[in-house]
Amino acid sequence: MEIERRFWIDGYPTGLPLVTEAVMYQGYISTAPVVRIRSTETEKGTVYVLCFKGNGTLAREEIENEISGGFFHRLCAFVGLPLIRKDFKAYALPSGHILECSLVDAGAETEFFYAEVEFNSIEEANAFTPPAFLGEEITEDKRFSMVQYWKKKYDL
C-alpha cells in the first residue's frame, strides 16, 4: 500500500539535509489500470522497476518489481512514446519524514515541480503538518498524477 501526500512546489527546498538524488525516466504501458516502467539512475548505478498501481489518491495499492535493464528496454517498445524525465531529490524533514521533490521534464514548456511525503498509515498522513514552504496540496486533486500528466502531454 502506498500512502502519500502531494504538493506543488516552486523549486527544490533550501536548508534541508539532502538524502539522495537521482534521474528517473518513466513511461506507461497502460493508464487504466496503471502499469508503469521506471529507470532510476544514481551514483550507485541504475535500477529498473515495473510498477502496477491501483485506484486512489491518499492511499492506493502499489506493486513494484525490480526488472533487468534488458527487460526494461524491451518494455519501452510497448510504451511507444518518449519517457518522462524526473530530476529527483529527497530531503530529511525535521519531523523525520522524507520529502521527495521532482522537477518534471526540465527545460520543456510543460516543466513543473512537485513534492511527495510518504507515510506508514493513513492516520500518520492525516496528522502530518506540512512545512510552510510547501505549496498547494494536490493529494486529492484527481486532475494531478503523473499518469494524468502523461495523458495530457501525449494527448491520449
C-alpha positions as CSV (number, residue, x, y, z in Angstrom):
1,M,0.0,0.0,0.0
2,E,1.3,3.4,-1.0
3,I,0.2,6.3,1.3
4,E,1.4,9.7,0.3
5,R,0.5,13.4,0.2
6,R,1.5,15.5,-2.8
7,F,2.2,19.3,-3.1
8,W,3.1,21.8,-5.7
9,I,6.4,23.5,-5.1
10,D,8.3,26.3,-6.8
11,G,11.7,24.6,-6.7
12,Y,13.9,22.4,-4.6
13,P,13.9,23.5,-1.0
14,T,17.0,25.0,0.7
15,G,18.3,24.4,4.2
16,L,17.2,20.7,4.4
17,P,19.6,17.8,4.5
18,L,19.8,16.1,1.1
19,V,19.3,12.3,1.5
20,T,19.6,11.2,-2.1
21,E,19.3,12.4,-5.7
22,A,18.6,10.6,-9.0
23,V,17.5,11.0,-12.5
24,M,14.4,9.0,-13.4
25,Y,12.7,8.1,-16.7
26,Q,9.2,6.7,-16.6
27,G,6.5,5.8,-19.1
28,Y,3.2,4.0,-19.1
29,I,2.4,0.7,-20.8
30,S,-1.2,1.2,-19.6
31,T,-3.0,4.1,-17.9
32,A,-6.1,2.0,-16.8
33,P,-5.0,0.1,-15.0
34,V,-1.8,1.9,-14.4
35,V,1.2,-0.1,-15.5
36,R,4.4,1.9,-15.4
37,I,8.1,1.3,-16.1
38,R,10.8,3.5,-14.5
39,S,14.6,3.7,-14.5
40,T,16.3,5.4,-11.6
41,E,19.9,6.5,-12.1
42,T,22.1,7.3,-9.1
43,E,25.8,7.3,-8.4
44,K,25.4,3.7,-7.4
45,G,24.0,2.6,-10.7
46,T,20.6,2.2,-12.4
47,V,17.6,0.3,-11.1
48,Y,14.7,-0.7,-13.3
49,V,11.2,-1.2,-12.0
50,L,7.9,-2.4,-13.3
51,C,5.0,-1.0,-11.3
52,F,1.3,-1.6,-11.0
53,K,-0.9,1.0,-9.3
54,G,-4.5,0.7,-8.0
55,N,-7.1,3.4,-7.7
56,G,-7.0,6.1,-5.1
57,T,-5.4,9.4,-4.1
58,L,-4.0,9.4,-0.5
59,A,-3.8,5.6,-0.3
60,R,-3.7,3.0,-3.1
61,E,-2.3,-0.4,-3.8
62,E,1.1,-0.3,-5.5
63,I,3.2,-3.3,-6.6
64,E,6.8,-2.7,-7.7
65,N,9.1,-5.3,-9.0
66,E,12.7,-4.8,-10.0
67,I,13.5,-5.9,-13.5
68,S,16.6,-6.2,-15.7
69,G,17.8,-3.4,-17.9
70,G,17.2,-5.7,-20.9
71,F,13.6,-6.3,-20.0
72,F,13.1,-2.6,-19.2
73,H,14.3,-1.7,-22.7
74,R,12.0,-4.3,-24.3
75,L,9.1,-2.9,-22.4
76,C,9.9,0.6,-23.7
77,A,8.6,-0.7,-27.1
78,F,5.2,-1.1,-25.5
79,V,5.2,2.5,-24.3
80,G,5.8,3.8,-27.8
81,L,6.5,7.4,-26.6
82,P,9.5,9.2,-25.1
83,L,9.7,8.6,-21.4
84,I,9.1,11.4,-18.9
85,R,12.3,12.7,-17.2
86,K,12.2,13.5,-13.5
87,D,15.2,15.1,-11.7
88,F,14.6,13.8,-8.2
89,K,15.9,14.9,-4.8
90,A,14.9,13.6,-1.4
91,Y,15.4,15.6,1.8
92,A,15.1,14.9,5.5
93,L,12.3,16.8,7.2
94,P,12.6,17.8,10.9
95,S,9.5,15.6,11.5
96,G,11.6,12.5,10.5
97,H,9.7,12.1,7.2
98,I,11.4,12.2,3.8
99,L,10.4,15.0,1.3
100,E,10.7,13.7,-2.2
101,C,10.9,16.5,-4.8
102,S,10.8,16.2,-8.5
103,L,11.4,18.5,-11.4
104,V,9.5,17.0,-14.3
105,D,10.6,17.5,-17.9
106,A,13.2,20.2,-17.1
107,G,13.5,22.7,-19.9
108,A,10.2,21.9,-21.6
109,E,7.3,24.3,-21.8
110,T,5.4,21.8,-19.6
111,E,8.1,21.5,-16.8
112,F,6.9,21.6,-13.2
113,F,8.0,20.8,-9.7
114,Y,6.0,18.7,-7.2
115,A,6.8,17.1,-3.8
116,E,5.5,14.0,-2.0
117,V,5.8,12.7,1.5
118,E,5.1,9.0,2.2
119,F,3.6,7.6,5.3
120,N,3.1,4.3,7.1
121,S,-0.6,4.8,7.8
122,I,-3.5,7.0,6.8
123,E,-3.6,8.3,10.4
124,E,0.0,9.3,10.2
125,A,-0.6,11.0,6.8
126,N,-3.7,12.9,8.2
127,A,-1.7,14.0,11.3
128,F,1.2,15.4,9.2
129,T,1.5,19.2,9.3
130,P,3.2,20.3,6.0
131,P,6.1,22.7,6.3
132,A,5.1,26.3,5.4
133,F,7.3,26.3,2.2
134,L,5.2,23.6,0.6
135,G,2.7,24.9,-1.9
136,E,-0.9,23.9,-2.6
137,E,-1.7,20.3,-1.6
138,I,-2.8,18.3,-4.6
139,T,-3.3,14.9,-2.9
140,E,-7.0,14.7,-3.5
141,D,-6.9,16.5,-6.8
142,K,-7.7,13.8,-9.3
143,R,-6.5,16.0,-12.2
144,F,-3.0,15.7,-10.9
145,S,-1.0,12.5,-11.1
146,M,1.9,11.5,-13.3
147,V,-0.4,9.3,-15.3
148,Q,-2.7,12.4,-15.9
149,Y,0.4,14.4,-17.0
150,W,1.4,11.6,-19.3
151,K,-2.1,11.5,-20.9
152,K,-2.1,15.3,-21.3
153,K,1.4,15.6,-22.6
154,Y,0.8,13.0,-25.3
155,D,-2.9,13.9,-25.9
156,L,-4.0,10.4,-25.0
